[in-house]
């Protein structure tokens, strides 16, 4: 079940994703890399799946 985060908690989650996620690089998701840039879904969604 997705979690709904407060704006403050979402900001903290985004900061953590940017600083520690091995699949995040310059705003893009490396797992979705097919030659084009793809933003990380975790940073776009209001609900986060952890």
N, CA, C and O atoms as a CHARMM CRD file, in Angstrom:
* protein
*
  200
    1    1 UNK  N      0.83900  -1.17000   0.00000 PROA 1      0.00000
    2    1 UNK  CA     0.00000   0.00000   0.00000 PROA 1      0.00000
    3    1 UNK  C      0.89100   1.24200   0.00000 PROA 1      0.00000
    4    1 UNK  O      1.76700   1.36500   0.85600 PROA 1      0.00000
    5    2 UNK  N      0.68200   2.16900  -0.94900 PROA 2      0.00000
    6    2 UNK  CA     1.49600   3.39300  -1.00400 PROA 2      0.00000
    7    2 UNK  C      1.28000   4.26200   0.22200 PROA 2      0.00000
    8    2 UNK  O      0.19100   4.30500   0.79500 PROA 2      0.00000
    9    3 UNK  N      2.33100   4.94400   0.60600 PROA 3      0.00000
   10    3 UNK  CA     2.26000   5.86500   1.73300 PROA 3      0.00000
   11    3 UNK  C      2.04700   7.28000   1.21700 PROA 3      0.00000
   12    3 UNK  O      2.67700   7.67900   0.23800 PROA 3      0.00000
   13    4 UNK  N      1.17900   8.03600   1.85200 PROA 4      0.00000
   14    4 UNK  CA     1.01300   9.44400   1.51500 PROA 4      0.00000
   15    4 UNK  C      1.88100  10.24900   2.46900 PROA 4      0.00000
   16    4 UNK  O      1.76900  10.12000   3.68800 PROA 4      0.00000
   17    5 UNK  N      2.74100  11.07500   1.90600 PROA 5      0.00000
   18    5 UNK  CA     3.68400  11.82900   2.71200 PROA 5      0.00000
   19    5 UNK  C      3.28200  13.28700   2.79900 PROA 5      0.00000
   20    5 UNK  O      2.67800  13.83700   1.87800 PROA 5      0.00000
   21    6 UNK  N      3.62100  13.89900   3.90700 PROA 6      0.00000
   22    6 UNK  CA     3.43800  15.33800   4.04100 PROA 6      0.00000
   23    6 UNK  C      4.47500  16.01200   3.14400 PROA 6      0.00000
   24    6 UNK  O      5.48600  15.39200   2.81300 PROA 6      0.00000
   25    7 UNK  N      4.25400  17.25300   2.74800 PROA 7      0.00000
   26    7 UNK  CA     5.23900  17.94600   1.92000 PROA 7      0.00000
   27    7 UNK  C      6.63200  17.98500   2.55100 PROA 7      0.00000
   28    7 UNK  O      7.63600  17.84500   1.85300 PROA 7      0.00000
   29    8 UNK  N      6.69100  18.17300   3.86200 PROA 8      0.00000
   30    8 UNK  CA     7.98800  18.21200   4.55200 PROA 8      0.00000
   31    8 UNK  C      8.68400  16.85500   4.48100 PROA 8      0.00000
   32    8 UNK  O      9.88200  16.79300   4.20700 PROA 8      0.00000
   33    9 UNK  N      7.95600  15.77900   4.72200 PROA 9      0.00000
   34    9 UNK  CA     8.54600  14.45200   4.66800 PROA 9      0.00000
   35    9 UNK  C      8.92700  14.08900   3.23300 PROA 9      0.00000
   36    9 UNK  O      9.95400  13.44400   3.02000 PROA 9      0.00000
   37   10 UNK  N      8.13100  14.48500   2.25600 PROA 10     0.00000
   38   10 UNK  CA     8.45700  14.23500   0.84700 PROA 10     0.00000
   39   10 UNK  C      9.77300  14.92600   0.47600 PROA 10     0.00000
   40   10 UNK  O     10.58300  14.36500  -0.26200 PROA 10     0.00000
   41   11 UNK  N      9.98100  16.12900   0.98100 PROA 11     0.00000
   42   11 UNK  CA    11.22500  16.85500   0.72900 PROA 11     0.00000
   43   11 UNK  C     12.42500  16.08800   1.30100 PROA 11     0.00000
   44   11 UNK  O     13.47500  16.00100   0.66500 PROA 11     0.00000
   45   12 UNK  N     12.25600  15.53700   2.50300 PROA 12     0.00000
   46   12 UNK  CA    13.33200  14.75700   3.11700 PROA 12     0.00000
   47   12 UNK  C     13.59800  13.47200   2.32700 PROA 12     0.00000
   48   12 UNK  O     14.75100  13.07900   2.15000 PROA 12     0.00000
   49   13 UNK  N     12.54000  12.82400   1.85700 PROA 13     0.00000
   50   13 UNK  CA    12.69400  11.60200   1.06200 PROA 13     0.00000
   51   13 UNK  C     13.43400  11.92500  -0.22800 PROA 13     0.00000
   52   13 UNK  O     14.35900  11.20600  -0.60500 PROA 13     0.00000
   53   14 UNK  N     13.04100  12.99400  -0.91000 PROA 14     0.00000
   54   14 UNK  CA    13.71100  13.38300  -2.15200 PROA 14     0.00000
   55   14 UNK  C     15.19300  13.66000  -1.92400 PROA 14     0.00000
   56   14 UNK  O     16.03400  13.26900  -2.73300 PROA 14     0.00000
   57   15 UNK  N     15.50700  14.32500  -0.83500 PROA 15     0.00000
   58   15 UNK  CA    16.90800  14.61800  -0.50800 PROA 15     0.00000
   59   15 UNK  C     17.68100  13.31100  -0.29800 PROA 15     0.00000
   60   15 UNK  O     18.81400  13.17500  -0.76000 PROA 15     0.00000
   61   16 UNK  N     17.06700  12.35800   0.39600 PROA 16     0.00000
   62   16 UNK  CA    17.71400  11.06700   0.64100 PROA 16     0.00000
   63   16 UNK  C     17.91300  10.30600  -0.66600 PROA 16     0.00000
   64   16 UNK  O     18.97800   9.73000  -0.88800 PROA 16     0.00000
   65   17 UNK  N     16.90900  10.29800  -1.52600 PROA 17     0.00000
   66   17 UNK  CA    17.03500   9.61200  -2.82400 PROA 17     0.00000
   67   17 UNK  C     18.18400  10.22100  -3.62100 PROA 17     0.00000
   68   17 UNK  O     19.01300   9.49800  -4.17300 PROA 17     0.00000
   69   18 UNK  N     18.23100  11.54000  -3.67900 PROA 18     0.00000
   70   18 UNK  CA    19.28600  12.20700  -4.45200 PROA 18     0.00000
   71   18 UNK  C     20.68700  11.90200  -3.91300 PROA 18     0.00000
   72   18 UNK  O     21.64200  11.79600  -4.68300 PROA 18     0.00000
   73   19 UNK  N     20.80400  11.76400  -2.61100 PROA 19     0.00000
   74   19 UNK  CA    22.13300  11.59800  -2.02000 PROA 19     0.00000
   75   19 UNK  C     22.57200  10.14600  -1.86000 PROA 19     0.00000
   76   19 UNK  O     23.77200   9.88200  -1.77300 PROA 19     0.00000
   77   20 UNK  N     21.63600   9.19600  -1.81900 PROA 20     0.00000
   78   20 UNK  CA    22.05100   7.82800  -1.52000 PROA 20     0.00000
   79   20 UNK  C     21.61900   6.76100  -2.52200 PROA 20     0.00000
   80   20 UNK  O     22.13900   5.64600  -2.47900 PROA 20     0.00000
   81   21 UNK  N     20.68800   7.06700  -3.41800 PROA 21     0.00000
   82   21 UNK  CA    20.18200   6.03600  -4.32800 PROA 21     0.00000
   83   21 UNK  C     21.21600   5.71600  -5.41300 PROA 21     0.00000
   84   21 UNK  O     21.66900   6.60900  -6.12800 PROA 21     0.00000
   85   22 UNK  N     21.57500   4.46400  -5.52700 PROA 22     0.00000
   86   22 UNK  CA    22.56300   4.03000  -6.51500 PROA 22     0.00000
   87   22 UNK  C     22.01800   4.13700  -7.94100 PROA 22     0.00000
   88   22 UNK  O     22.80100   4.13200  -8.89100 PROA 22     0.00000
   89   23 UNK  N     20.70400   4.23300  -8.11500 PROA 23     0.00000
   90   23 UNK  CA    20.10700   4.30000  -9.44100 PROA 23     0.00000
   91   23 UNK  C     19.74500   5.72100  -9.85200 PROA 23     0.00000
   92   23 UNK  O     19.08100   5.91300 -10.87100 PROA 23     0.00000
   93   24 UNK  N     20.16300   6.71100  -9.08900 PROA 24     0.00000
   94   24 UNK  CA    19.87000   8.11500  -9.36500 PROA 24     0.00000
   95   24 UNK  C     21.14100   8.80000  -9.83000 PROA 24     0.00000
   96   24 UNK  O     22.17200   8.72600  -9.16000 PROA 24     0.00000
   97   25 UNK  N     21.07300   9.46800 -10.97700 PROA 25     0.00000
   98   25 UNK  CA    22.22900  10.19800 -11.47600 PROA 25     0.00000
   99   25 UNK  C     21.76900  11.45300 -12.19600 PROA 25     0.00000
  100   25 UNK  O     21.09500  11.36600 -13.22200 PROA 25     0.00000
  101   26 UNK  N     22.11900  12.60000 -11.67900 PROA 26     0.00000
  102   26 UNK  CA    21.79000  13.88700 -12.30100 PROA 26     0.00000
  103   26 UNK  C     20.30900  14.01600 -12.63900 PROA 26     0.00000
  104   26 UNK  O     19.95700  14.52100 -13.70500 PROA 26     0.00000
  105   27 UNK  N     19.45100  13.56800 -11.74900 PROA 27     0.00000
  106   27 UNK  CA    18.01800  13.69800 -11.95400 PROA 27     0.00000
  107   27 UNK  C     17.38300  12.59600 -12.76900 PROA 27     0.00000
  108   27 UNK  O     16.17700  12.62200 -13.01300 PROA 27     0.00000
  109   28 UNK  N     18.17000  11.63100 -13.19100 PROA 28     0.00000
  110   28 UNK  CA    17.66400  10.55600 -14.03300 PROA 28     0.00000
  111   28 UNK  C     17.73900   9.20300 -13.34400 PROA 28     0.00000
  112   28 UNK  O     18.58700   8.97300 -12.48200 PROA 28     0.00000
  113   29 UNK  N     16.83400   8.31000 -13.73800 PROA 29     0.00000
  114   29 UNK  CA    16.82500   6.95500 -13.20400 PROA 29     0.00000
  115   29 UNK  C     17.66400   6.06200 -14.10800 PROA 29     0.00000
  116   29 UNK  O     17.33200   5.87600 -15.27900 PROA 29     0.00000
  117   30 UNK  N     18.73600   5.51500 -13.57900 PROA 30     0.00000
  118   30 UNK  CA    19.62100   4.67100 -14.38000 PROA 30     0.00000
  119   30 UNK  C     18.96400   3.34900 -14.77900 PROA 30     0.00000
  120   30 UNK  O     19.32600   2.76300 -15.79900 PROA 30     0.00000
  121   31 UNK  N     18.00300   2.87600 -13.98300 PROA 31     0.00000
  122   31 UNK  CA    17.31800   1.62500 -14.32100 PROA 31     0.00000
  123   31 UNK  C     16.44900   1.76900 -15.56500 PROA 31     0.00000
  124   31 UNK  O     16.18300   0.78400 -16.25300 PROA 31     0.00000
  125   32 UNK  N     16.00700   2.98300 -15.85400 PROA 32     0.00000
  126   32 UNK  CA    15.16700   3.22100 -17.02900 PROA 32     0.00000
  127   32 UNK  C     15.97500   3.70700 -18.22600 PROA 32     0.00000
  128   32 UNK  O     15.39900   4.04500 -19.26000 PROA 32     0.00000
  129   33 UNK  N     17.29700   3.74600 -18.10300 PROA 33     0.00000
  130   33 UNK  CA    18.15200   4.29500 -19.15200 PROA 33     0.00000
  131   33 UNK  C     18.08400   3.46300 -20.42300 PROA 33     0.00000
  132   33 UNK  O     18.44600   2.28600 -20.44000 PROA 33     0.00000
  133   34 UNK  N     17.61200   4.10100 -21.48400 PROA 34     0.00000
  134   34 UNK  CA    17.57500   3.47700 -22.80000 PROA 34     0.00000
  135   34 UNK  C     18.18900   4.40300 -23.84000 PROA 34     0.00000
  136   34 UNK  O     17.90200   4.29400 -25.03200 PROA 34     0.00000
  137   35 UNK  N     19.03100   5.31100 -23.37700 PROA 35     0.00000
  138   35 UNK  CA    19.64700   6.29000 -24.24800 PROA 35     0.00000
  139   35 UNK  C     19.01000   7.67200 -24.09800 PROA 35     0.00000
  140   35 UNK  O     19.63500   8.68500 -24.41000 PROA 35     0.00000
  141   36 UNK  N     17.77600   7.70800 -23.62300 PROA 36     0.00000
  142   36 UNK  CA    17.09500   8.96300 -23.31900 PROA 36     0.00000
  143   36 UNK  C     17.10200   9.16300 -21.81100 PROA 36     0.00000
  144   36 UNK  O     17.29900   8.21500 -21.05000 PROA 36     0.00000
  145   37 UNK  N     16.88700  10.39300 -21.38800 PROA 37     0.00000
  146   37 UNK  CA    16.82500  10.64600 -19.94700 PROA 37     0.00000
  147   37 UNK  C     15.41400  10.36800 -19.43900 PROA 37     0.00000
  148   37 UNK  O     14.42600  10.70600 -20.09100 PROA 37     0.00000
  149   38 UNK  N     15.33900   9.74900 -18.26300 PROA 38     0.00000
  150   38 UNK  CA    14.06900   9.43700 -17.61400 PROA 38     0.00000
  151   38 UNK  C     14.15600   9.86500 -16.15900 PROA 38     0.00000
  152   38 UNK  O     15.02200   9.38900 -15.42500 PROA 38     0.00000
  153   39 UNK  N     13.26800  10.76100 -15.72800 PROA 39     0.00000
  154   39 UNK  CA    13.30600  11.18200 -14.32600 PROA 39     0.00000
  155   39 UNK  C     12.96900  10.03400 -13.39400 PROA 39     0.00000
  156   39 UNK  O     12.22100   9.12500 -13.75300 PROA 39     0.00000
  157   40 UNK  N     13.52600  10.08500 -12.19600 PROA 40     0.00000
  158   40 UNK  CA    13.22700   9.06600 -11.19600 PROA 40     0.00000
  159   40 UNK  C     11.77500   9.19600 -10.76400 PROA 40     0.00000
  160   40 UNK  O     11.33500  10.26800 -10.34900 PROA 40     0.00000
  161   41 UNK  N     11.05000   8.11900 -10.86200 PROA 41     0.00000
  162   41 UNK  CA     9.63300   8.09700 -10.52100 PROA 41     0.00000
  163   41 UNK  C      9.42400   8.44800  -9.05700 PROA 41     0.00000
  164   41 UNK  O      8.43800   9.10000  -8.71200 PROA 41     0.00000
  165   42 UNK  N     10.33400   8.02800  -8.19500 PROA 42     0.00000
  166   42 UNK  CA    10.19700   8.28900  -6.76400 PROA 42     0.00000
  167   42 UNK  C     10.18700   9.78200  -6.46300 PROA 42     0.00000
  168   42 UNK  O      9.62100  10.21100  -5.45800 PROA 42     0.00000
  169   43 UNK  N     10.81700  10.58000  -7.34000 PROA 43     0.00000
  170   43 UNK  CA    10.86800  12.01500  -7.09600 PROA 43     0.00000
  171   43 UNK  C      9.66800  12.73600  -7.70000 PROA 43     0.00000
  172   43 UNK  O      9.46500  13.91700  -7.41700 PROA 43     0.00000
  173   44 UNK  N      8.87400  12.06900  -8.51700 PROA 44     0.00000
  174   44 UNK  CA     7.72200  12.69100  -9.16000 PROA 44     0.00000
  175   44 UNK  C      6.41300  12.38000  -8.46700 PROA 44     0.00000
  176   44 UNK  O      5.45900  13.15200  -8.55400 PROA 44     0.00000
  177   45 UNK  N      6.36400  11.25600  -7.78200 PROA 45     0.00000
  178   45 UNK  CA     5.11800  10.76700  -7.20700 PROA 45     0.00000
  179   45 UNK  C      4.86000  11.37000  -5.83400 PROA 45     0.00000
  180   45 UNK  O      5.78600  11.57300  -5.04900 PROA 45     0.00000
  181   46 UNK  N      3.60400  11.65200  -5.55600 PROA 46     0.00000
  182   46 UNK  CA     3.22700  12.11700  -4.21500 PROA 46     0.00000
  183   46 UNK  C      3.28400  10.95000  -3.23800 PROA 46     0.00000
  184   46 UNK  O      3.68500  11.11200  -2.08600 PROA 46     0.00000
  185   47 UNK  N      2.88400   9.78800  -3.70000 PROA 47     0.00000
  186   47 UNK  CA     2.96600   8.57500  -2.88100 PROA 47     0.00000
  187   47 UNK  C      4.29400   7.89100  -3.15200 PROA 47     0.00000
  188   47 UNK  O      4.75500   7.86300  -4.29300 PROA 47     0.00000
  189   48 UNK  N      4.89400   7.35600  -2.14900 PROA 48     0.00000
  190   48 UNK  CA     6.18400   6.67200  -2.29000 PROA 48     0.00000
  191   48 UNK  C      6.01500   5.20900  -1.95100 PROA 48     0.00000
  192   48 UNK  O      5.32400   4.85700  -0.99500 PROA 48     0.00000
  193   49 UNK  N      6.64800   4.36200  -2.73700 PROA 49     0.00000
  194   49 UNK  CA     6.71200   2.94400  -2.40800 PROA 49     0.00000
  195   49 UNK  C      8.10100   2.64900  -1.89700 PROA 49     0.00000
  196   49 UNK  O      9.08000   2.82500  -2.62300 PROA 49     0.00000
  197   50 UNK  N      8.20200   2.21200  -0.68000 PROA 50     0.00000
  198   50 UNK  CA     9.51000   1.94900  -0.08100 PROA 50     0.00000
  199   50 UNK  C      9.63600   0.47800   0.25000 PROA 50     0.00000
  200   50 UNK  O     10.66800   0.04700   0.76500 PROA 50     0.00000
